[in-house]
Amino acid sequence: MFNHLKKAAVLAGAVAAFTFPTGLTPAMAAGSPAVSACEKNWYVNGSEGYANGCFQNNYTYVSGTVYDTAADGRCPFVRAVFWDGNVRDSRWATGKGTHATVSISSPTGSHVRRVEWHYIKC
């Protein structure tokens, strides 16, 4: 557990240390629609690893990272479950020591209900 917290602290420090040039916002720099600040953090885990991140834009966007911490032939990912019944999956972390970015937008008119831990055999 300590290593997970240590990794999270390092990641948080790296994100906090990044600054944009004067006049640019993160959305402008990326050329994408504006994404609000983190509204609520989330964390899920399983024997394959763990994932953390946050809900944004009034729970219409999920961001974060999935970490694979086990050499078990399983590739973890997270699934966003929406109030309208739809689900959308993140990318998979593809082996021990790897990670994958979580970037999931909700279907139009819906909001994220929860984030779940899943894996596939890989």
N, CA, C and O atoms as a DFTB+ gen file, in Angstrom:
488 C
 N C O
     1  1       0.826      -1.189       0.000
     2  2       0.000       0.000       0.000
     3  2       0.869       1.250       0.000
     4  3       0.540       2.235      -0.661
     5  1       1.974       1.216       0.737
     6  2       2.844       2.384       0.801
     7  2       3.342       2.766      -0.588
     8  3       3.393       3.948      -0.926
     9  1       3.715       1.751      -1.410
    10  2       4.209       2.048      -2.752
    11  2       3.146       2.731      -3.599
    12  3       3.461       3.618      -4.392
    13  1       1.872       2.320      -3.436
    14  2       0.792       2.955      -4.188
    15  2       0.686       4.422      -3.798
    16  3       0.540       5.287      -4.662
    17  1       0.758       4.704      -2.511
    18  2       0.668       6.088      -2.050
    19  2       1.862       6.896      -2.522
    20  3       1.732       8.061      -2.897
    21  1       3.041       6.255      -2.499
    22  2       4.247       6.938      -2.941
    23  2       4.135       7.298      -4.423
    24  3       4.470       8.413      -4.823
    25  1       3.651       6.330      -5.251
    26  2       3.475       6.608      -6.673
    27  2       2.471       7.727      -6.885
    28  3       2.689       8.616      -7.708
    29  1       1.373       7.685      -6.145
    30  2       0.349       8.725      -6.281
    31  2       0.916      10.089      -5.923
    32  3       0.612      11.082      -6.584
    33  1       1.742      10.142      -4.878
    34  2       2.341      11.409      -4.462
    35  2       3.296      11.927      -5.531
    36  3       3.327      13.127      -5.805
    37  1       4.081      11.027      -6.141
    38  2       5.001      11.432      -7.194
    39  2       4.221      11.956      -8.389
    40  3       4.574      12.988      -8.961
    41  1       3.153      11.245      -8.773
    42  2       2.335      11.698      -9.897
    43  2       1.692      13.043      -9.606
    44  3       1.688      13.927     -10.462
    45  1       1.155      13.205      -8.418
    46  2       0.522      14.468      -8.052
    47  2       1.544      15.596      -8.093
    48  3       1.235      16.697      -8.547
    49  1       2.751      15.330      -7.624
    50  2       3.802      16.337      -7.650
    51  2       4.186      16.712      -9.071
    52  3       4.426      17.884      -9.359
    53  1       4.248      15.722      -9.966
    54  2       4.599      15.987     -11.356
    55  2       3.526      16.833     -12.027
    56  3       3.843      17.749     -12.785
    57  1       2.266      16.535     -11.755
    58  2       1.175      17.306     -12.343
    59  2       1.181      18.725     -11.793
    60  3       1.027      19.680     -12.554
    61  1       1.352      18.875     -10.504
    62  2       1.326      20.191      -9.877
    63  2       2.493      21.052     -10.353
    64  3       2.386      22.278     -10.377
    65  1       3.600      20.428     -10.731
    66  2       4.780      21.179     -11.131
    67  2       4.686      21.697     -12.564
    68  3       5.441      22.596     -12.932
    69  1       3.792      21.161     -13.374
    70  2       3.663      21.572     -14.763
    71  2       2.891      22.882     -14.854
    72  3       1.812      23.010     -14.274
    73  1       3.430      23.841     -15.568
    74  2       2.733      25.118     -15.752
    75  2       2.610      25.414     -17.239
    76  3       3.423      24.957     -18.042
    77  1       1.592      26.180     -17.595
    78  2       1.372      26.564     -18.977
    79  2       1.890      27.976     -19.196
    80  3       1.911      28.783     -18.267
    81  1       2.313      28.281     -20.433
    82  2       2.754      29.640     -20.739
    83  2       1.640      30.647     -20.442
    84  3       0.458      30.303     -20.471
    85  1       2.024      31.873     -20.162
    86  2       1.058      32.924     -19.846
    87  2       0.006      33.028     -20.942
    88  3       0.323      33.059     -22.131
    89  1      -1.270      33.082     -20.511
    90  2      -2.364      33.226     -21.460
    91  2      -2.935      31.922     -21.969
    92  3      -3.991      31.926     -22.601
    93  1      -2.279      30.814     -21.717
    94  2      -2.795      29.528     -22.158
    95  2      -3.378      28.762     -20.987
    96  3      -2.823      28.769     -19.888
    97  1      -4.488      28.110     -21.225
    98  2      -5.057      27.206     -20.228
    99  2      -4.784      25.794     -20.701
   100  3      -4.446      25.605     -21.869
   101  1      -4.916      24.798     -19.846
   102  2      -4.699      23.422     -20.288
   103  2      -5.558      23.067     -21.499
   104  3      -5.073      22.402     -22.414
   105  1      -6.807      23.489     -21.530
   106  2      -7.683      23.157     -22.653
   107  2      -7.195      23.824     -23.938
   108  3      -7.218      23.211     -25.005
   109  1      -6.759      25.063     -23.837
   110  2      -6.272      25.758     -25.019
   111  2      -5.000      25.105     -25.528
   112  3      -4.817      24.966     -26.737
   113  1      -4.128      24.707     -24.632
   114  2      -2.869      24.114     -25.036
   115  2      -3.093      22.775     -25.723
   116  3      -2.358      22.424     -26.646
   117  1      -4.090      22.032     -25.291
   118  2      -4.343      20.715     -25.856
   119  2      -5.236      20.785     -27.082
   120  3      -5.328      19.808     -27.825
   121  1      -5.899      21.913     -27.315
   122  2      -6.784      22.043     -28.448
   123  2      -8.085      21.274     -28.282
   124  3      -8.697      20.873     -29.272
   125  1      -8.511      21.065     -27.053
   126  2      -9.735      20.316     -26.779
   127  2     -10.698      21.180     -25.979
   128  3     -10.313      22.239     -25.482
   129  1     -11.962      20.736     -25.847
   130  2     -12.917      21.501     -25.041
   131  2     -12.430      21.651     -23.606
   132  3     -11.665      20.826     -23.107
   133  1     -12.879      22.707     -22.956
   134  2     -12.465      22.964     -21.577
   135  2     -12.928      21.841     -20.658
   136  3     -14.064      21.376     -20.753
   137  1     -12.050      21.417     -19.779
   138  2     -12.360      20.400     -18.774
   139  2     -12.173      21.056     -17.420
   140  3     -11.132      21.652     -17.142
   141  1     -13.197      20.940     -16.577
   142  2     -13.128      21.590     -15.272
   143  2     -12.168      20.861     -14.349
   144  3     -11.731      19.745     -14.630
   145  1     -11.854      21.506     -13.257
   146  2     -10.983      20.906     -12.248
   147  2     -11.645      19.663     -11.665
   148  3     -12.841      19.435     -11.844
   149  1     -10.861      18.885     -10.980
   150  2     -11.347      17.650     -10.359
   151  2     -12.461      17.963      -9.356
   152  3     -12.282      18.781      -8.454
   153  1     -13.609      17.306      -9.524
   154  2     -14.738      17.508      -8.616
   155  2     -14.744      16.497      -7.478
   156  3     -15.145      16.819      -6.360
   157  1     -14.300      15.273      -7.762
   158  2     -14.212      14.243      -6.731
   159  2     -13.209      13.198      -7.191
   160  3     -13.249      12.764      -8.342
   161  1     -12.312      12.791      -6.303
   162  2     -11.340      11.753      -6.619
   163  2     -11.987      10.377      -6.550
   164  3     -12.969      10.176      -5.836
   165  1     -11.424       9.431      -7.303
   166  2     -11.857       8.040      -7.228
   167  2     -10.628       7.141      -7.167
   168  3      -9.542       7.523      -7.601
   169  1     -10.815       5.948      -6.626
   170  2      -9.747       4.950      -6.506
   171  2     -10.396       3.573      -6.540
   172  3     -11.352       3.322      -5.806
   173  1      -9.889       2.682      -7.380
   174  2     -10.334       1.290      -7.419
   175  2      -9.102       0.412      -7.540
   176  3      -8.066       0.853      -8.038
   177  1      -9.212      -0.838      -7.082
   178  2      -8.075      -1.739      -7.203
   179  2      -8.528      -3.187      -7.253
   180  3      -9.692      -3.507      -7.012
   181  1      -7.584      -4.043      -7.570
   182  2      -7.783      -5.480      -7.601
   183  2      -6.426      -6.134      -7.473
   184  3      -5.416      -5.448      -7.316
   185  1      -6.391      -7.456      -7.538
   186  2      -5.110      -8.153      -7.388
   187  2      -4.161      -7.835      -8.541
   188  3      -2.957      -8.059      -8.421
   189  1      -4.679      -7.318      -9.653
   190  2      -3.867      -6.989     -10.824
   191  2      -3.169      -5.634     -10.716
   192  3      -2.176      -5.397     -11.405
   193  1      -3.672      -4.747      -9.865
   194  2      -3.104      -3.409      -9.758
   195  2      -4.094      -2.435      -9.153
   196  3      -4.903      -2.811      -8.305
   197  1      -4.032      -1.187      -9.583
   198  2      -4.929      -0.162      -9.048
   199  2      -5.106       0.959     -10.074
   200  3      -4.359       1.052     -11.048
   201  1      -6.100       1.798      -9.836
   202  2      -6.344       2.957     -10.694
   203  2      -6.860       4.098      -9.835
   204  3      -7.542       3.883      -8.833
   205  1      -6.526       5.311     -10.241
   206  2      -7.044       6.486      -9.535
   207  2      -7.223       7.633     -10.520
   208  3      -6.667       7.632     -11.618
   209  1      -8.008       8.601     -10.096
   210  2      -8.260       9.744     -10.952
   211  2      -9.344      10.615     -10.374
   212  3      -9.531      10.661      -9.158
   213  1     -10.070      11.316     -11.249
   214  2     -11.135      12.185     -10.755
   215  2     -12.273      12.304     -11.756
   216  3     -12.129      12.028     -12.946
   217  1     -13.418      12.731     -11.215
   218  2     -14.596      13.042     -12.015
   219  2     -14.536      14.535     -12.324
   220  3     -14.168      15.339     -11.467
   221  1     -14.901      14.901     -13.555
   222  2     -14.845      16.295     -13.966
   223  2     -16.096      16.677     -14.757
   224  3     -16.895      15.819     -15.131
   225  1     -16.250      17.971     -15.001
   226  2     -17.347      18.514     -15.818
   227  2     -18.709      17.997     -15.380
   228  3     -19.462      17.453     -16.187
   229  1     -19.021      18.169     -14.105
   230  2     -20.311      17.743     -13.576
   231  2     -20.540      16.245     -13.803
   232  3     -21.634      15.823     -14.179
   233  1     -19.502      15.461     -13.573
   234  2     -19.546      13.998     -13.692
   235  2     -19.839      13.520     -15.116
   236  3     -20.472      12.480     -15.300
   237  1     -19.389      14.262     -16.110
   238  2     -19.536      13.819     -17.493
   239  2     -18.204      13.369     -18.086
   240  3     -18.153      12.931     -19.235
   241  1     -17.123      13.473     -17.304
   242  2     -15.793      13.092     -17.778
   243  2     -15.019      12.435     -16.643
   244  3     -15.022      12.918     -15.510
   245  1     -14.350      11.317     -16.966
   246  2     -13.532      10.590     -15.995
   247  2     -12.097      10.600     -16.500
   248  3     -11.833      10.219     -17.640
   249  1     -11.172      11.034     -15.655
   250  2      -9.760      11.013     -16.027
   251  2      -8.971      10.285     -14.950
   252  3      -9.424      10.163     -13.812
   253  1      -7.788       9.802     -15.316
   254  2      -6.941       9.127     -14.348
   255  2      -5.949       8.197     -15.013
   256  3      -5.622       8.354     -16.189
   257  1      -5.468       7.217     -14.242
   258  2      -4.469       6.266     -14.717
   259  2      -4.723       4.896     -14.106
   260  3      -5.076       4.782     -12.932
   261  1      -4.538       3.851     -14.921
   262  2      -4.619       2.457     -14.477
   263  2      -3.190       1.920     -14.415
   264  3      -2.416       2.110     -15.353
   265  1      -2.837       1.249     -13.312
   266  2      -1.503       0.685     -13.117
   267  2      -1.583      -0.828     -12.990
   268  3      -2.378      -1.348     -12.208
   269  1      -0.753      -1.542     -13.764
   270  2      -0.647      -3.000     -13.658
   271  2       0.555      -3.299     -12.770
   272  3       1.682      -2.931     -13.100
   273  1       0.316      -3.964     -11.645
   274  2       1.399      -4.225     -10.687
   275  2       1.700      -5.709     -10.513
   276  3       2.515      -6.068      -9.663
   277  1       1.061      -6.586     -11.299
   278  2       1.248      -8.024     -11.120
   279  2       1.586      -8.700     -12.449
   280  3       1.023      -8.364     -13.491
   281  1       2.507      -9.649     -12.397
   282  2       2.853     -10.454     -13.571
   283  2       1.937     -11.678     -13.572
   284  3       2.357     -12.780     -13.220
   285  1       0.679     -11.470     -13.974
   286  2      -0.329     -12.525     -13.837
   287  2      -1.081     -12.833     -15.125
   288  3      -2.045     -13.598     -15.099
   289  1      -0.666     -12.256     -16.250
   290  2      -1.357     -12.501     -17.507
   291  2      -2.687     -11.782     -17.627
   292  3      -3.490     -12.095     -18.506
   293  1      -2.925     -10.823     -16.750
   294  2      -4.160     -10.040     -16.780
   295  2      -3.826      -8.575     -17.031
   296  3      -2.862      -8.044     -16.480
   297  1      -4.625      -7.932     -17.862
   298  2      -4.444      -6.517     -18.169
   299  2      -5.617      -5.734     -17.590
   300  3      -6.738      -5.856     -18.083
   301  1      -5.381      -4.932     -16.554
   302  2      -6.471      -4.198     -15.913
   303  2      -6.908      -2.957     -16.694
   304  3      -6.139      -2.356     -17.444
   305  1      -8.175      -2.605     -16.482
   306  2      -8.744      -1.374     -17.018
   307  2      -9.897      -0.964     -16.116
   308  3     -10.318      -1.734     -15.253
   309  1     -10.406       0.243     -16.310
   310  2     -11.587       0.671     -15.561
   311  2     -12.751       0.858     -16.519
   312  3     -12.577       1.157     -17.701
   313  1     -13.928       0.675     -15.975
   314  2     -15.171       0.846     -16.730
   315  2     -15.992       1.937     -16.060
   316  3     -16.265       1.875     -14.861
   317  1     -16.380       2.930     -16.838
   318  2     -17.291       3.966     -16.348
   319  2     -18.713       3.510     -16.646
   320  3     -19.049       3.179     -17.783
   321  1     -19.540       3.497     -15.610
   322  2     -20.951       3.128     -15.745
   323  2     -21.761       4.416     -15.628
   324  3     -21.582       5.188     -14.685
   325  1     -22.650       4.641     -16.587
   326  2     -23.418       5.878     -16.646
   327  2     -24.855       5.661     -16.189
   328  3     -25.362       4.540     -16.221
   329  1     -25.501       6.731     -15.767
   330  2     -26.872       6.666     -15.265
   331  2     -27.850       6.161     -16.311
   332  3     -28.881       5.592     -15.954
   333  1     -27.559       6.350     -17.587
   334  2     -28.478       5.882     -18.634
   335  2     -28.271       4.409     -18.986
   336  3     -28.934       3.890     -19.885
   337  1     -27.355       3.730     -18.283
   338  2     -27.114       2.308     -18.521
   339  2     -25.930       2.011     -19.424
   340  3     -25.480       0.867     -19.484
   341  1     -25.416       3.010     -20.125
   342  2     -24.244       2.804     -20.968
   343  2     -23.001       2.558     -20.127
   344  3     -22.942       2.935     -18.956
   345  1     -22.004       1.918     -20.741
   346  2     -20.692       1.745     -20.122
   347  2     -19.633       2.084     -21.168
   348  3     -19.843       1.899     -22.366
   349  1     -18.499       2.583     -20.696
   350  2     -17.344       2.841     -21.559
   351  2     -16.096       2.441     -20.802
   352  3     -15.980       2.680     -19.600
   353  1     -15.155       1.824     -21.522
   354  2     -13.939       1.299     -20.910
   355  2     -12.724       2.166     -21.217
   356  3     -12.651       2.827     -22.252
   357  1     -11.771       2.143     -20.282
   358  2     -10.494       2.823     -20.490
   359  2      -9.578       1.917     -21.314
   360  3      -9.947       0.795     -21.661
   361  1      -8.420       2.404     -21.611
   362  2      -7.369       1.575     -22.210
   363  2      -6.889       0.587     -21.156
   364  3      -7.122       0.786     -19.964
   365  1      -6.228      -0.465     -21.586
   366  2      -5.692      -1.471     -20.664
   367  2      -4.247      -1.154     -20.324
   368  3      -3.497      -0.657     -21.164
   369  1      -3.858      -1.444     -19.087
   370  2      -2.437      -1.481     -18.726
   371  2      -1.979      -2.878     -19.138
   372  3      -2.622      -3.861     -18.768
   373  1      -0.897      -2.991     -19.887
   374  2      -0.591      -4.237     -20.599
   375  2       0.575      -5.049     -20.052
   376  3       1.378      -5.564     -20.830
   377  1       0.686      -5.173     -18.766
   378  2       1.734      -5.994     -18.163
   379  2       2.331      -5.321     -16.952
   380  3       2.254      -4.103     -16.795
   381  1       2.925      -6.127     -16.100
   382  2       3.481      -5.608     -14.853
   383  2       4.394      -4.413     -15.119
   384  3       5.267      -4.459     -15.986
   385  1       4.174      -3.351     -14.358
   386  2       4.993      -2.153     -14.474
   387  2       4.494      -1.152     -15.508
   388  3       5.088      -0.085     -15.667
   389  1       3.410      -1.479     -16.214
   390  2       2.879      -0.547     -17.207
   391  2       1.681       0.213     -16.646
   392  3       1.135      -0.143     -15.602
   393  1       1.289       1.253     -17.351
   394  2       0.102       2.014     -16.961
   395  2      -0.621       2.480     -18.223
   396  3      -0.051       2.487     -19.315
   397  1      -1.873       2.866     -18.056
   398  2      -2.681       3.361     -19.167
   399  2      -3.488       4.564     -18.698
   400  3      -3.936       4.619     -17.553
   401  1      -3.663       5.508     -19.583
   402  2      -4.427       6.710     -19.281
   403  2      -5.925       6.427     -19.329
   404  3      -6.407       5.719     -20.213
   405  1      -6.645       6.986     -18.375
   406  2      -8.106       6.921     -18.365
   407  2      -8.617       8.266     -18.867
   408  3      -8.293       9.309     -18.298
   409  1      -9.409       8.242     -19.924
   410  2     -10.010       9.449     -20.492
   411  2     -11.348       9.039     -21.093
   412  3     -11.413       8.621     -22.250
   413  1     -12.411       9.160     -20.310
   414  2     -13.729       8.675     -20.725
   415  2     -14.750       9.806     -20.620
   416  3     -14.911      10.417     -19.564
   417  1     -15.430      10.069     -21.724
   418  2     -16.516      11.057     -21.744
   419  2     -17.852      10.333     -21.732
   420  3     -17.990       9.256     -22.311
   421  1     -18.828      10.927     -21.073
   422  2     -20.152      10.309     -20.991
   423  2     -20.926      10.504     -22.289
   424  3     -20.653      11.432     -23.050
   425  1     -21.896       9.620     -22.536
   426  2     -22.798       9.844     -23.666
   427  2     -23.561      11.159     -23.446
   428  3     -23.754      11.575     -22.304
   429  1     -23.983      11.794     -24.500
   430  2     -24.714      13.056     -24.401
   431  2     -25.921      12.915     -23.479
   432  3     -26.731      12.000     -23.629
   433  1     -26.026      13.831     -22.526
   434  2     -27.164      13.846     -21.615
   435  2     -27.050      12.926     -20.420
   436  3     -27.980      12.851     -19.617
   437  1     -25.935      12.220     -20.277
   438  2     -25.790      11.304     -19.145
   439  2     -24.624      11.736     -18.264
   440  3     -23.852      12.624     -18.625
   441  1     -24.510      11.096     -17.106
   442  2     -23.452      11.377     -16.144
   443  2     -22.900      10.060     -15.611
   444  3     -23.573       9.031     -15.651
   445  1     -21.675      10.106     -15.116
   446  2     -21.039       8.912     -14.569
   447  2     -21.708       8.533     -13.250
   448  3     -21.885       9.370     -12.365
   449  1     -22.069       7.279     -13.138
   450  2     -22.646       6.760     -11.893
   451  2     -21.550       6.207     -10.991
   452  3     -21.534       6.458      -9.786
   453  1     -20.615       5.434     -11.606
   454  2     -19.518       4.844     -10.836
   455  2     -18.398       4.405     -11.782
   456  3     -18.578       4.333     -12.997
   457  1     -17.238       4.113     -11.190
   458  2     -16.096       3.554     -11.907
   459  2     -15.838       2.174     -11.319
   460  3     -15.799       2.011     -10.100
   461  1     -15.661       1.175     -12.191
   462  2     -15.444      -0.204     -11.747
   463  2     -14.086      -0.715     -12.204
   464  3     -13.548      -0.252     -13.210
   465  1     -13.534      -1.670     -11.463
   466  2     -12.272      -2.330     -11.783
   467  2     -12.564      -3.566     -12.624
   468  3     -13.439      -4.356     -12.270
   469  1     -11.845      -3.749     -13.737
   470  2     -11.991      -4.927     -14.594
   471  2     -10.625      -5.321     -15.137
   472  3      -9.660      -4.566     -15.019
   473  1     -10.548      -6.505     -15.731
   474  2      -9.329      -6.937     -16.404
   475  2      -9.691      -7.899     -17.524
   476  3     -10.774      -8.485     -17.536
   477  1      -8.764      -8.052     -18.466
   478  2      -8.876      -9.061     -19.508
   479  2      -7.644      -9.945     -19.414
   480  3      -6.643      -9.546     -18.816
   481  1      -7.700     -11.136     -19.992
   482  2      -6.506     -11.977     -20.099
   483  2      -5.709     -11.464     -21.284
   484  3      -6.259     -11.209     -22.355
   485  1      -4.399     -11.313     -21.078
   486  2      -3.581     -10.787     -22.172
   487  2      -2.234     -11.485     -22.224
   488  3      -1.409     -11.173     -23.083
